[in-house]
Amino acid sequence: MDHRADHEVVGEAADGEQAVVLARRLRPDLVLMDVQMPRLDGVSATRQVVAEQLADVLVLTTFDLDEYVFGALRAGASGFLLKNTEARQLLEAVRTVAGGEGLIAPAVTRRLIAEFAARPVRDPGPGPEVLEALTRREREVLSCLGEGMSNAEIASRLKMAEATVKTHVSRLLGKLELRSRVQAAVLAQELDV
């Protein structure tokens, strides 16, 4: 177990409604959200926390079901892990998501990609014209996100400070009306940025 003091639990909720209330009051950097909770499920609670920009959300569940994975990601979760994740890996995931990165449990990543690729295109989604709102540098950052790069990797490739990368990511998410890096990466892939 890693004992570095780089994290602190500031609240604990018994249900989804309480999780949203605590996130509003405490403004944590990250919310660990269970999918199945009384009164308000974790996906709905995640949607509220993300929509109000209260915190990034890392969803945890014992259930490795596609509907939970897709629901959590559509709600804007920045990460998705199974509860059987070892403590060391959970702490690393917390650091990763709190640092502005996206993370999906390796056990579900391959299935998620296969499912995404196999889905028929019903709504073509945004076209390349949405990229016109981005600066050249924001497009470069978006392209790197599409490759699954971390902020540190983007900073190294584009020869800029990591804090500058975070600023570009935040701005392009706002301009594209996206909730997470994961959604940005999917868009970059869809538009072949």
Secondary structure, 3 states (H helix, E strand, C coil): CCCCCCCCCCCCCCCHHHHHHHHHHHCCCEEEEECCCCCCCHHHHHHHHHHCCCCEEEEEECCCCHHHHHHHHHCCCCEEEECCCCHHHHHHHHHHHHCCCCEECHHHHHHHHHHHHHCCCCCCCCCHHHHHHCCHHHHHHHHHHHCCCCHHHHHHHHCCCHHHHHHHHHHHHHHHCCCCHHHHHHHHHHHCC
